[in-house]
Amino acid sequence: MKLEEIIKNIQIKQQTGDVSKDIAGIHIDSRLVEENHLFVAVRGTQTDGHNYITKAIEKGATAIVCETLPEHLSEHVTYLQVADTEAIVGELATTFYGDPTSKLELVGVTGTNGKTTIATLLYNMFRKFGYKVGLISTVCNYIDGEAISTEHTTPDPITLNALLGRMADEGCKYAFMEVSSHSIAQKRIGGLKFAGGIFTNLTRDHLDYHKTVENYLKAKKAFFDRLPKTAFALTNADDKNGMVMVQNTKAKVYTYSLRSMSDFKGKILEDHFEGMELEFNRREVNVQFIGKFNASNLLAVFGATCLLGKNEEDALLILSTLRPVAGRFDSLRSPEGYTAIVDYAHTPDALVNVLNAIHEVLEGKGKVKVITVVGAGGNRDKGKRPLMAQEAVKRSDKVIITSDNPRFEEPQDIINDMLAGLSSADRKKVLSIVDRKEAIRTACALAQPGDVILVAGKGHENYQEIKGVKYHFDDKEILQEIFLK
């Protein structure tokens, strides 16, 4: 594609060199640059792309987009100075990859919890309707049936547009995407056209990056502020921030709720560890999911499906066949008669939701224990660590605090931060075991028939990250190994 075509939608402050040249690729990572590529120098949170302009040129870049022009300019290279490279890289990528979101219907899901479940279930729903569908999620990206591994909840704008471009080229009619607060704040979704947006909830998370809950809220809200009037905005009326999210959106607003009148109204009629009986818009449906939080997620899926033009009966029929997402309330029954549940819950609110769901199912079933194995990630928001310990102790008979992904922190230091939130009375219910495998084994040894073990925090992850190295570790595999002994 001609450089002049790629830059047609952006404001150039200063231009040096020819813009009629052909560009074969576009990158923000100088290591990926090849001959005749365009390199965009973005000032990131860790490194500044301006420091890698020379390296990009050495690797074959023939055009550079930057905020500050280098001191020495190469003759054969075109330099384009802009005010903010982070703000325009999404627009450049969208143009280069042929504006993929004009060729398919893209729906974004944002909020603290539930993004993966809702996006994945919508992907599964519309595939069962017979469409080719794309998915961009924490667990894995998919172009219809082809799995593509992922490093981030929302990829960088160039990777994202390349992925969406492939989806469009391969005939995908819909794409469902988790939209993280980081991606909104860092303008990774710039240039994309959304057919709809879904808000799940807002609780404390990612304060290591956003610093305050208000900044975190503003990042989420910015997604809805930018939706076009042709889109829908489906918001959770049960969350106190549900209507705040959509107060300035141009999109058509719809609500879903388990508690109050709304466009999509739900109610739990019955629940047990095998699933729930629900009522959505006065129609009953049996599902293979557990807990109020999942009832809310399913209601969002139902609502979005209807807003994308499907009738309620067909949506409910397919909903009844869908299964939980990997690592989300994944239930295993031991030979000894206790239940183990693996869940990704890694925030205080998510932990409350899962433990409450367990108690809802256990209600009226006599004296059984809930044993929770939980940790917290290293090099992340330290403020949530004591809160997670408090919520676990409040809703469990026994808590084992252990490692999650310590990253570059000492596991014992993270455990100590969690323990700091507990009173001396609380600590009587708590064991701390640094080795996560040993912690899970101990929980299994303590469990009696009928008891429930929750192994929280990692869910679908099949690794532990320690000092920059990822070691294979899968909570579900560990439990299955223990069950066989």
C-alpha positions as CSV (number, residue, x, y, z in Angstrom):
1,M,0.0,0.0,0.0
2,K,1.2,3.5,-0.8
3,L,2.4,5.5,2.2
4,E,0.2,8.5,1.2
5,E,-2.9,6.2,1.4
6,I,-1.9,4.9,4.9
7,I,-1.5,8.4,6.3
8,K,-4.6,9.9,4.7
9,N,-6.6,10.1,7.9
10,I,-4.0,11.5,10.3
11,Q,-2.8,15.0,10.9
12,I,0.9,15.5,9.9
13,K,2.9,18.3,11.6
14,Q,6.0,18.0,9.5
15,Q,6.9,15.8,6.5
16,T,10.4,15.0,5.2
17,G,10.7,12.7,2.2
18,D,8.5,10.9,-0.4
19,V,5.0,9.6,0.6
20,S,4.3,7.9,-2.8
21,K,6.5,4.9,-1.8
22,D,5.1,1.4,-1.3
23,I,4.9,0.1,2.3
24,A,4.9,-3.7,2.9
25,G,4.3,-3.7,6.7
26,I,3.8,-1.6,9.7
27,H,5.2,-2.1,13.2
28,I,5.7,-0.5,16.6
29,D,8.3,-3.1,17.6
30,S,11.6,-2.5,15.8
31,R,12.5,-6.2,16.1
32,L,9.7,-7.1,13.7
33,V,10.6,-4.5,11.0
34,E,11.6,-5.8,7.6
35,E,12.4,-4.2,4.2
36,N,10.1,-1.3,3.1
37,H,8.2,-1.3,6.4
38,L,6.7,1.7,8.3
39,F,7.9,2.1,11.9
40,V,5.8,4.0,14.4
41,A,7.8,5.3,17.4
42,V,5.4,5.0,20.4
43,R,6.3,6.2,23.9
44,G,5.2,3.1,25.9
45,T,5.1,2.5,29.7
46,Q,8.3,0.5,29.6
47,T,10.3,1.8,26.6
48,D,10.3,4.7,24.2
49,G,10.1,3.7,20.5
50,H,12.0,6.9,19.5
51,N,15.1,5.1,20.9
52,Y,14.7,2.4,18.3
53,I,14.3,4.5,15.1
54,T,17.9,3.9,14.0
55,K,17.5,0.1,14.6
56,A,14.3,0.1,12.6
57,I,16.0,1.8,9.7
58,E,18.9,-0.6,9.8
59,K,16.4,-3.5,9.5
60,G,14.8,-1.9,6.4
61,A,12.2,0.7,7.5
62,T,11.7,3.3,4.8
63,A,9.2,5.4,6.7
64,I,9.1,6.6,10.2
65,V,6.2,8.2,12.1
66,C,7.4,9.9,15.3
67,E,6.6,12.8,17.7
68,T,10.2,14.1,17.7
69,L,12.3,14.0,14.6
70,P,15.8,12.4,15.0
71,E,18.8,14.7,14.9
72,H,20.2,13.0,11.8
73,L,17.8,12.1,8.9
74,S,18.5,9.3,6.5
75,E,18.2,10.3,2.8
76,H,16.1,7.3,1.7
77,V,13.7,7.4,4.7
78,T,10.5,9.4,4.9
79,Y,9.9,11.0,8.3
80,L,6.4,12.1,9.4
81,Q,6.1,14.1,12.6
82,V,2.8,13.9,14.5
83,A,1.5,15.2,17.9
84,D,0.8,11.8,19.5
85,T,2.0,8.5,17.9
86,E,0.0,6.4,20.5
87,A,-3.2,8.2,19.5
88,I,-2.8,7.6,15.7
89,V,-1.2,4.2,15.4
90,G,-4.6,2.5,15.6
91,E,-5.9,4.7,12.7
92,L,-2.7,3.8,10.6
93,A,-3.2,0.1,11.3
94,T,-6.9,0.2,10.5
95,T,-6.2,1.8,7.1
96,F,-3.2,-0.5,6.3
97,Y,-5.3,-3.6,7.0
98,G,-8.2,-2.4,4.9
99,D,-10.6,-1.2,7.6
100,P,-11.6,-4.7,8.7
101,T,-14.3,-3.6,11.2
102,S,-16.3,-2.1,8.3
103,K,-16.6,-5.6,6.9
104,L,-17.8,-7.4,10.1
105,E,-19.8,-6.6,13.2
106,L,-17.5,-6.1,16.2
107,V,-18.8,-6.2,19.7
108,G,-16.6,-5.2,22.7
109,V,-17.0,-6.4,26.2
110,T,-15.6,-4.4,29.1
111,G,-15.7,-4.4,32.9
112,T,-13.7,-5.9,35.7
113,N,-15.2,-9.4,35.7
114,G,-17.1,-11.5,33.2
115,K,-15.4,-10.2,30.0
116,T,-13.9,-13.6,29.0
117,T,-17.1,-15.5,29.7
118,I,-19.4,-13.2,27.8
119,A,-17.1,-12.7,24.8
120,T,-16.4,-16.5,24.5
121,L,-20.1,-17.5,24.9
122,L,-21.1,-15.0,22.2
123,Y,-18.4,-16.5,20.0
124,N,-19.8,-20.0,20.7
125,M,-23.4,-18.8,20.3
126,F,-23.0,-17.3,16.9
127,R,-20.9,-20.2,15.6
128,K,-23.9,-22.4,16.6
129,F,-26.1,-20.1,14.6
130,G,-23.9,-21.1,11.6
131,Y,-21.8,-18.0,11.2
132,K,-18.0,-17.7,10.8
133,V,-17.0,-15.8,14.0
134,G,-13.8,-14.3,15.5
135,L,-12.8,-14.0,19.1
136,I,-10.2,-11.9,20.9
137,S,-9.9,-12.9,24.5
138,T,-7.6,-13.4,27.5
139,V,-7.7,-17.2,27.0
140,C,-7.2,-17.5,23.3
141,N,-7.9,-15.7,20.0
142,Y,-9.9,-17.5,17.3
143,I,-10.5,-17.0,13.6
144,D,-13.6,-19.2,13.4
145,G,-12.1,-22.6,14.4
146,E,-8.4,-21.7,14.2
147,A,-6.8,-21.0,17.6
148,I,-4.2,-18.2,17.8
149,S,-2.4,-17.8,21.1
150,T,-2.5,-14.5,23.0
151,E,-0.2,-12.6,25.3
152,H,-2.6,-9.7,26.3
153,T,-6.3,-9.4,26.9
154,T,-6.4,-6.8,24.1
155,P,-3.4,-6.9,21.6
156,D,-1.5,-3.8,20.4
157,P,-3.3,-2.0,17.6
158,I,-1.2,-3.4,14.8
159,T,-1.6,-7.0,15.9
160,L,-5.3,-6.3,16.6
161,N,-6.0,-5.0,13.1
162,A,-4.0,-7.7,11.4
163,L,-6.1,-10.3,13.3
164,L,-9.4,-8.5,12.5
165,G,-8.2,-8.2,8.8
166,R,-7.7,-12.0,8.7
167,M,-11.1,-12.5,10.2
168,A,-12.7,-10.3,7.6
169,D,-10.8,-11.9,4.7
170,E,-11.8,-15.4,5.9
171,G,-15.5,-14.5,5.9
172,C,-16.2,-13.9,9.6
173,K,-19.5,-12.1,10.0
174,Y,-19.1,-11.3,13.7
175,A,-16.2,-10.7,16.1
176,F,-16.4,-10.6,19.9
177,M,-13.6,-8.9,21.8
178,E,-12.6,-8.3,25.4
179,V,-11.7,-4.7,25.8
180,S,-9.3,-4.1,28.7
181,S,-8.9,-0.8,30.6
182,H,-5.3,-0.8,29.5
183,S,-6.2,-1.0,25.8
184,I,-8.7,1.9,26.1
185,A,-6.2,4.1,28.0
186,Q,-3.4,3.2,25.6
187,K,-5.6,3.8,22.6
188,R,-5.1,0.3,21.2
189,I,-8.7,0.2,19.9
190,G,-8.3,3.5,18.0
191,G,-9.7,3.4,14.5
192,L,-12.0,0.4,15.2
193,K,-15.7,0.6,14.5
194,F,-17.9,-1.2,17.1
195,A,-21.4,-2.5,16.4
196,G,-22.0,-2.8,20.1
197,G,-20.5,-2.6,23.6
198,I,-21.3,-4.5,26.8
199,F,-20.5,-3.4,30.4
200,T,-20.3,-6.1,33.1
201,N,-19.3,-4.4,36.3
202,L,-16.6,-2.3,38.0
203,T,-14.7,-3.3,41.1
204,R,-11.1,-2.7,42.2
205,D,-8.5,-3.9,39.7
206,H,-5.4,-2.7,37.9
207,L,-4.7,0.2,40.3
208,D,-1.0,-0.5,39.8
209,Y,-1.5,1.0,36.4
210,H,-4.5,3.4,36.8
211,K,-3.6,4.6,40.3
212,T,-7.2,5.4,41.3
213,V,-10.6,3.8,40.9
214,E,-11.8,7.0,39.3
215,N,-9.1,6.7,36.6
216,Y,-10.0,3.1,36.1
217,L,-13.7,4.0,35.7
218,K,-12.9,6.8,33.2
219,A,-10.9,4.4,31.1
220,K,-13.9,2.0,30.9
221,K,-16.3,4.8,30.3
222,A,-14.2,6.2,27.4
223,F,-15.0,3.1,25.4
224,F,-18.8,3.9,25.6
225,D,-18.2,7.6,25.0
226,R,-16.6,6.7,21.6
227,L,-19.3,4.3,20.4
228,P,-21.1,5.6,17.3
229,K,-24.9,6.2,17.3
230,T,-25.3,3.2,15.0
231,A,-24.1,0.9,17.8
232,F,-25.8,-0.5,20.9
233,A,-24.6,-0.1,24.5
234,L,-25.8,-2.9,26.8
235,T,-25.1,-2.1,30.4
236,N,-25.5,-4.0,33.7
237,A,-28.2,-2.1,35.7
238,D,-27.3,-4.1,38.8
239,D,-23.9,-2.5,39.0
240,K,-23.8,1.0,40.6
241,N,-21.7,2.2,37.7
242,G,-23.9,0.7,35.0
243,M,-25.7,3.9,34.0
244,V,-22.6,6.1,34.6
245,M,-20.8,4.1,31.8
246,V,-23.4,5.1,29.2
247,Q,-24.4,8.6,30.3
248,N,-22.5,10.2,27.5
249,T,-22.7,7.6,24.8
250,K,-24.2,8.3,21.4
251,A,-25.1,4.6,21.1
252,K,-28.6,3.2,21.8
253,V,-28.6,2.2,25.5
254,Y,-30.1,-1.1,26.7
255,T,-30.0,-2.6,30.2
256,Y,-29.9,-6.1,31.7
257,S,-30.7,-6.9,35.4
258,L,-31.4,-9.7,37.8
259,R,-33.0,-7.3,40.3
260,S,-35.0,-4.6,38.5
261,M,-37.0,-3.8,35.5
262,S,-34.8,-3.7,32.4
263,D,-34.7,-4.5,28.7
264,F,-33.4,-8.0,29.5
265,K,-34.7,-9.2,32.9
266,G,-33.5,-12.4,34.5
267,K,-34.2,-14.5,37.6
268,I,-32.7,-17.6,39.1
269,L,-35.3,-20.2,39.8
270,E,-33.1,-23.0,41.0
271,D,-29.3,-23.7,41.2
272,H,-27.0,-26.7,42.0
273,F,-23.5,-27.8,41.1
274,E,-24.7,-29.2,37.8
275,G,-26.3,-25.9,36.6
276,M,-29.2,-23.5,37.0
277,E,-32.8,-23.0,36.0
278,L,-33.3,-19.4,34.9
279,E,-36.1,-17.2,33.7
280,F,-35.1,-14.6,31.0
281,N,-37.8,-12.2,29.8
282,R,-40.4,-14.6,31.2
283,R,-39.0,-17.6,29.4
284,E,-37.4,-20.5,31.3
285,V,-34.1,-22.0,30.4
286,N,-31.8,-24.6,32.0
287,V,-28.1,-23.9,31.7
288,Q,-24.8,-25.6,32.6
289,F,-23.5,-22.7,34.7
290,I,-23.5,-22.0,38.5
291,G,-23.9,-18.8,40.5
292,K,-25.6,-15.4,40.3
293,F,-22.6,-13.8,38.6
294,N,-22.9,-16.4,35.8
295,A,-26.6,-15.7,35.6
296,S,-25.8,-12.1,35.0
297,N,-23.1,-13.0,32.4
298,L,-25.6,-15.2,30.5
299,L,-28.2,-12.5,30.6
300,A,-25.7,-10.2,28.9
301,V,-25.0,-12.8,26.3
302,F,-28.8,-13.3,25.7
303,G,-29.3,-9.5,25.4
304,A,-26.5,-9.0,23.0
305,T,-27.6,-11.9,20.9
306,C,-31.1,-10.4,20.6
307,L,-29.7,-6.9,19.8
308,L,-27.7,-8.5,17.0
309,G,-31.0,-9.6,15.4
310,K,-31.7,-13.1,16.8
311,N,-35.1,-14.0,18.3
312,E,-35.3,-14.9,22.0
313,E,-36.4,-18.5,21.6
314,D,-33.5,-19.4,19.3
315,A,-31.0,-17.6,21.6
316,L,-32.3,-19.5,24.7
317,L,-32.2,-22.8,22.9
318,I,-28.5,-22.4,22.1
319,L,-27.8,-20.9,25.5
320,S,-29.0,-24.1,27.1
321,T,-26.3,-26.0,25.2
322,L,-23.3,-23.8,26.0
323,R,-20.6,-24.9,28.5
324,P,-18.5,-22.8,30.9
325,V,-15.3,-21.2,29.7
326,A,-12.0,-23.0,30.7
327,G,-11.0,-22.1,34.2
328,R,-14.3,-20.4,35.1
329,F,-16.1,-22.3,37.8
330,D,-14.6,-25.5,36.5
331,S,-16.0,-28.3,38.8
332,L,-14.3,-31.6,39.5
333,R,-15.7,-34.4,41.7
334,S,-13.1,-36.4,43.7
335,P,-13.3,-40.2,44.3
336,E,-13.6,-39.4,48.1
337,G,-16.8,-37.4,47.5
338,Y,-15.7,-33.8,47.8
339,T,-16.0,-31.2,45.0
340,A,-13.0,-29.1,43.7
341,I,-13.7,-25.9,41.8
342,V,-11.0,-24.1,39.7
343,D,-11.7,-20.5,39.0
344,Y,-9.8,-17.5,37.6
345,A,-11.1,-15.2,40.4
346,H,-8.2,-12.9,41.1
347,T,-9.9,-9.8,42.5
348,P,-11.8,-9.3,45.8
349,D,-15.1,-9.0,43.9
350,A,-14.5,-12.1,41.8
351,L,-13.6,-14.1,44.9
352,V,-16.8,-12.9,46.6
353,N,-18.9,-13.9,43.5
354,V,-17.5,-17.4,43.3
355,L,-17.7,-18.1,47.1
356,N,-21.2,-16.7,47.2
357,A,-22.2,-19.0,44.3
358,I,-20.8,-22.0,46.2
359,H,-22.8,-21.1,49.3
360,E,-25.9,-20.6,47.3
361,V,-25.7,-24.2,46.0
362,L,-24.7,-25.6,49.5
363,E,-27.6,-23.8,51.3
364,G,-29.7,-26.3,53.2
365,K,-27.2,-29.2,52.6
366,G,-26.1,-29.6,56.2
367,K,-22.6,-29.0,57.7
368,V,-20.1,-29.1,54.9
369,K,-16.8,-27.1,54.7
370,V,-15.6,-24.6,52.1
371,I,-11.8,-24.7,51.8
372,T,-10.2,-21.9,49.7
373,V,-6.8,-21.9,48.2
374,V,-5.8,-18.4,47.0
375,G,-2.9,-16.2,46.3
376,A,-2.2,-12.9,44.6
377,G,0.0,-11.9,41.6
378,G,3.3,-10.3,42.0
379,N,4.2,-6.8,40.6
380,R,0.5,-5.9,40.5
381,D,-1.9,-3.8,42.7
382,K,-0.8,-4.6,46.3
383,G,-3.8,-2.9,47.7
384,K,-6.1,-5.8,46.8
385,R,-4.0,-8.4,48.6
386,P,-5.4,-7.9,52.1
387,L,-8.9,-7.5,50.7
388,M,-8.7,-10.8,48.9
389,A,-7.6,-12.5,52.1
390,Q,-10.4,-10.9,54.1
391,E,-13.1,-12.0,51.6
392,A,-11.8,-15.5,51.4
393,V,-11.7,-15.9,55.3
394,K,-15.2,-14.3,55.6
395,R,-16.7,-16.9,53.2
396,S,-14.6,-20.0,53.9
397,D,-14.2,-22.5,56.8
398,K,-10.5,-22.8,56.0
399,V,-8.2,-20.7,53.8
400,I,-4.8,-21.7,52.5
401,I,-2.8,-18.7,51.2
402,T,-0.2,-19.6,48.6
403,S,1.7,-18.4,45.5
404,D,-0.1,-17.3,42.3
405,N,2.3,-15.8,39.7
406,P,4.9,-14.1,42.0
407,R,6.7,-12.7,38.9
408,F,9.7,-10.7,40.3
409,E,8.5,-10.5,43.9
410,E,9.2,-13.0,46.7
411,P,6.2,-15.3,47.2
412,Q,6.4,-15.0,51.0
413,D,6.3,-11.2,50.8
414,I,3.0,-11.4,48.8
415,I,1.6,-13.8,51.3
416,N,2.6,-11.5,54.2
417,D,0.7,-8.6,52.4
418,M,-2.4,-10.8,52.3
419,L,-2.0,-11.9,55.9
420,A,-1.7,-8.2,57.0
421,G,-5.4,-7.7,56.3
422,L,-6.4,-10.4,58.8
423,S,-7.2,-10.2,62.6
424,S,-5.7,-12.7,65.0
425,A,-9.1,-14.4,65.1
426,D,-9.1,-14.6,61.3
427,R,-5.7,-16.1,61.2
428,K,-6.8,-19.2,63.2
429,K,-8.7,-20.2,60.0
430,V,-5.6,-19.7,57.8
431,L,-2.6,-21.7,56.7
432,S,0.1,-20.2,54.5
433,I,2.0,-22.6,52.2
434,V,4.3,-21.0,49.6
435,D,4.4,-24.1,47.3
436,R,1.1,-23.9,45.3
437,K,1.0,-27.7,44.6
438,E,1.5,-28.5,48.3
439,A,-1.2,-26.0,49.2
440,I,-3.7,-27.7,46.8
441,R,-2.6,-31.1,48.2
442,T,-3.2,-29.9,51.7
443,A,-6.7,-28.7,50.9
444,C,-7.5,-32.1,49.4
445,A,-6.2,-33.8,52.6
446,L,-8.4,-31.6,54.8
447,A,-11.6,-32.2,52.7
448,Q,-14.3,-34.6,53.7
449,P,-17.2,-36.0,51.6
450,G,-19.5,-33.2,50.6
451,D,-17.0,-30.4,51.2
452,V,-16.0,-27.9,48.5
453,I,-12.5,-26.8,47.7
454,L,-12.1,-23.6,45.7
455,V,-8.7,-23.2,44.0
456,A,-8.8,-19.5,42.9
457,G,-6.7,-17.1,40.9
458,K,-5.2,-18.9,37.9
459,G,-8.2,-20.6,36.2
460,H,-7.2,-21.3,32.6
461,E,-3.5,-20.4,33.1
462,N,-1.2,-23.4,32.7
463,Y,1.9,-21.7,34.0
464,Q,3.5,-20.0,37.0
465,E,5.6,-17.0,36.3
466,I,8.7,-16.8,38.6
467,K,11.6,-14.4,38.1
468,G,10.7,-13.8,34.4
469,V,10.3,-17.5,33.6
470,K,7.0,-19.3,32.9
471,Y,6.9,-22.9,34.4
472,H,4.2,-25.3,33.5
473,F,1.6,-25.4,36.2
474,D,-2.1,-26.2,35.8
475,D,-4.4,-26.2,38.9
476,K,-6.9,-28.6,37.2
477,E,-4.1,-31.0,36.3
478,I,-2.7,-30.9,39.8
479,L,-6.2,-31.8,41.2
480,Q,-6.6,-34.6,38.8
481,E,-3.2,-36.0,39.7
482,I,-4.1,-35.9,43.4
483,F,-7.4,-37.7,42.7
484,L,-5.6,-40.6,41.1
485,K,-3.3,-41.2,44.1
